[in-house]
């Protein structure tokens, strides 16, 4: 969810890093573990030398216990994208472990040890989880294996050359003797880690590239998995917060008489983000919140409706914005053109609505140390903000990362607003008492930090051969990173997350201009699964498809002809198209195609669309091709394509967060903010295009192409060009007007 | 009020506010956290339990209404259909974030118990109240069909 283009300047070429002997601590009782290292002081110390010293140390990442289980410490949030399995398989590969003995758990918050090598802080976004860990986790596995072999050599009194490891069994080559990792764990801990590590060649992989069962499926199916919402501690209090009904409004005064009278309500406190109700249980807290009488001061609030905002954006895009990319002479090319086509594309605010609403458990101890349990995409930032609100050093804040019921960017807040809210509440409560803060679904839907409302204007020109002779593209949207600690991403006035995906399309267009208007309003915005690509892919690929059709070109061949220098884009486009050709078209259907590159991966999709009895689009099938370099876990890659398609289709069909006149939020819950349901989910067939590149992300890249693929199919089926989203209400309007 | 009901085959007797939704009694009082809060308005299905054998949203079910009833949660669901579904969920690696999956399983058990061989449309109709934001829908459908086949083989 964080554009990797910016962070790539911090990329640590970790491939050649060895493991320093000084980094390793000898501990008894097995090959242990970062938790016991005295490193908490180093939290936030991302830029000092200590960080690199500990990077890749096997004991920071792998824990082997005497019961022969191998637990991999996962530095990134598991939010459904498969971080537990994905990172564990990297370590297991080089360790030559048996997959059955592998386990995974979250690593503690510790920037020095667990930073994202692309970011320099601990956190995940921009589909970087697996890619930044690819060398690091394999090195940890390889170092650990070397230490196990060293321990076995000592135990047997033989040369290391006479020892092999296969599927978790350590064998002597000269006898039939074998040992398990568990039997060697304690001795291995006193081995010196190797100074040089040789990683396997891809041809030697046993686990990488195969389907391994996910480590967390069983407990996530049986209700046993523990999310933050599920933490129940002794003497715990439950908190909910009444938030302002408009963005930028504040509490003027409040009357909590009735709220305090609710059975189970313990305390009511004004905090910077609203009024917190603290109770003996969740129900009492919610009831207490509903009984509050609050006068809001809306003098500083955003009062424009989203219709007004949209109209302002539309007017703004009639002028050229700040130039992001320009080549050739677009103005002349437009003037000289035989025909030009202008379209405005309108995208609403979108809410993430992960199934688990934002929540955290926090406890300030008697010694002022703080313990937090939460799903955090940016541990370093959340830990630092909790420290700052509670007035302690970050080293005094223990952040336990919990698996989260989705996130999609929502738990990656540059200002840690949610963690700050939890800390503000904890400060009002007695020390030693844990507090669970939970947002209701209404808080979540109305809580802001949306995908920004956005307008794209296109003017495209065709010459007399039907070729595209000019491409003039103007975007108006809010900056996601402005005013945040990530504002450094803005270069020359351009927030890359506003234009990503439009700046360097895979098409060779000679007279090309992309410009940006950065809009201002008080609605807080955030990265939402695939970020800028959520709108740029739709606008570019729908416009492209339209121009190809007007120019008399085939949507597939026309695209292929425009990308001669882009073999990976061509590769997925060809693969998706050919996959789709294997299936006969459904009755009265049309197909649409789209291709888009994001977060280093390439995805093309063909969508087959029919018209249902209400005259609305129904997607029957999607054929998807993905090139994410080496596919470490092919089944997770496929699952993320399916999920990206469903998530994208949900937003394209239904989702819209809007402000009424006066700035009040129109939607409250899933009855008004509608999501895709099972009966709308198409069949999905995915093919992985194998290439020789290192792995790139898959959490986001499956999403961008689905919208345009569906819209292109619909236009070819019905003639309706959908330029205003979401699509279902828009098609209803178009049908009524017709 | 005093409420008595059978929960996962055990008798429970609790003193609790009559308007408290069963969801919060399960979670906050009885520490059965497999049943999730997702919306509080019976819109998402994350809180699905079985009330006298019927899939029911516990987030809008006041505890006063379950006096004398038989409640089953994800922690206690045990039947040929439940076993077949859990096995199929594993085979297809259905969960992503996993948060909605207790509710999905409870709805699917309800479906297969009544209709061991559902059509695609019947699966859609039965499961449409259960949202999955990760959109694991294709795998949910495959897993239900798989479990249905397993039940058919054993029958």
Boltz contact constraints between the chains, C-beta under 6 A:
constraints:
  - contact:
      token1: [A, 79]
      token2: [B, 97]
      max_distance: 6.0
  - contact:
      token1: [A, 80]
      token2: [B, 96]
      max_distance: 6.0
  - contact:
      token1: [A, 80]
      token2: [B, 97]
      max_distance: 6.0
  - contact:
      token1: [A, 80]
      token2: [B, 134]
      max_distance: 6.0
  - contact:
      token1: [A, 214]
      token2: [B, 93]
      max_distance: 6.0
  - contact:
      token1: [A, 217]
      token2: [B, 90]
      max_distance: 6.0
  - contact:
      token1: [A, 217]
      token2: [B, 93]
      max_distance: 6.0
  - contact:
      token1: [A, 217]
      token2: [B, 95]
      max_distance: 6.0
  - contact:
      token1: [A, 220]
      token2: [B, 95]
      max_distance: 6.0
  - contact:
      token1: [A, 220]
      token2: [B, 98]
      max_distance: 6.0
  - contact:
      token1: [A, 220]
      token2: [B, 101]
      max_distance: 6.0
  - contact:
      token1: [A, 221]
      token2: [B, 86]
      max_distance: 6.0
  - contact:
      token1: [A, 221]
      token2: [B, 89]
      max_distance: 6.0
  - contact:
      token1: [A, 221]
      token2: [B, 101]
      max_distance: 6.0
  - contact:
      token1: [A, 223]
      token2: [B, 34]
      max_distance: 6.0
  - contact:
      token1: [A, 223]
      token2: [B, 74]
      max_distance: 6.0
  - contact:
      token1: [A, 223]
      token2: [B, 75]
      max_distance: 6.0
  - contact:
      token1: [A, 223]
      token2: [B, 102]
      max_distance: 6.0
  - contact:
      token1: [A, 225]
      token2: [B, 98]
      max_distance: 6.0
  - contact:
      token1: [A, 230]
      token2: [B, 33]
      max_distance: 6.0
  - contact:
      token1: [A, 232]
      token2: [B, 31]
      max_distance: 6.0
  - contact:
      token1: [A, 281]
      token2: [B, 28]
      max_distance: 6.0
  - contact:
      token1: [A, 282]
      token2: [B, 24]
      max_distance: 6.0
  - contact:
      token1: [A, 282]
      token2: [B, 28]
      max_distance: 6.0
  - contact:
      token1: [A, 283]
      token2: [B, 20]
      max_distance: 6.0
  - contact:
      token1: [A, 283]
      token2: [B, 24]
      max_distance: 6.0
  - contact:
      token1: [A, 354]
      token2: [B, 133]
      max_distance: 6.0
  - contact:
      token1: [A, 355]
      token2: [B, 38]
      max_distance: 6.0
  - contact:
      token1: [A, 355]
      token2: [B, 99]
      max_distance: 6.0
  - contact:
      token1: [A, 355]
      token2: [B, 100]
      max_distance: 6.0
  - contact:
      token1: [A, 355]
      token2: [B, 133]
      max_distance: 6.0
  - contact:
      token1: [A, 356]
      token2: [B, 99]
      max_distance: 6.0
  - contact:
      token1: [A, 405]
      token2: [B, 97]
      max_distance: 6.0
  - contact:
      token1: [A, 405]
      token2: [B, 99]
      max_distance: 6.0
  - contact:
      token1: [A, 406]
      token2: [B, 97]
      max_distance: 6.0
  - contact:
      token1: [A, 406]
      token2: [B, 133]
      max_distance: 6.0
  - contact:
      token1: [A, 441]
      token2: [B, 39]
      max_distance: 6.0
  - contact:
      token1: [A, 642]
      token2: [B, 138]
      max_distance: 6.0
  - contact:
      token1: [A, 643]
      token2: [B, 96]
      max_distance: 6.0
  - contact:
      token1: [A, 643]
      token2: [B, 134]
      max_distance: 6.0
  - contact:
      token1: [A, 643]
      token2: [B, 135]
      max_distance: 6.0
  - contact:
      token1: [A, 646]
      token2: [B, 135]
      max_distance: 6.0
  - contact:
      token1: [A, 647]
      token2: [B, 135]
      max_distance: 6.0
  - contact:
      token1: [A, 669]
      token2: [B, 39]
      max_distance: 6.0
  - contact:
      token1: [A, 669]
      token2: [B, 41]
      max_distance: 6.0
  - contact:
      token1: [A, 670]
      token2: [B, 39]
      max_distance: 6.0
  - contact:
      token1: [A, 670]
      token2: [B, 43]
      max_distance: 6.0
  - contact:
      token1: [A, 670]
      token2: [B, 44]
      max_distance: 6.0
  - contact:
      token1: [A, 671]
      token2: [B, 43]
      max_distance: 6.0
  - contact:
      token1: [A, 675]
      token2: [B, 131]
      max_distance: 6.0
  - contact:
      token1: [A, 677]
      token2: [B, 128]
      max_distance: 6.0
  - contact:
      token1: [A, 678]
      token2: [B, 124]
      max_distance: 6.0
  - contact:
      token1: [A, 678]
      token2: [B, 127]
      max_distance: 6.0
  - contact:
      token1: [A, 678]
      token2: [B, 128]
      max_distance: 6.0
  - contact:
      token1: [A, 678]
      token2: [B, 137]
      max_distance: 6.0
  - contact:
      token1: [A, 679]
      token2: [B, 124]
      max_distance: 6.0
  - contact:
      token1: [A, 679]
      token2: [B, 128]
      max_distance: 6.0
  - contact:
      token1: [A, 681]
      token2: [B, 137]
      max_distance: 6.0
  - contact:
      token1: [A, 684]
      token2: [B, 138]
      max_distance: 6.0
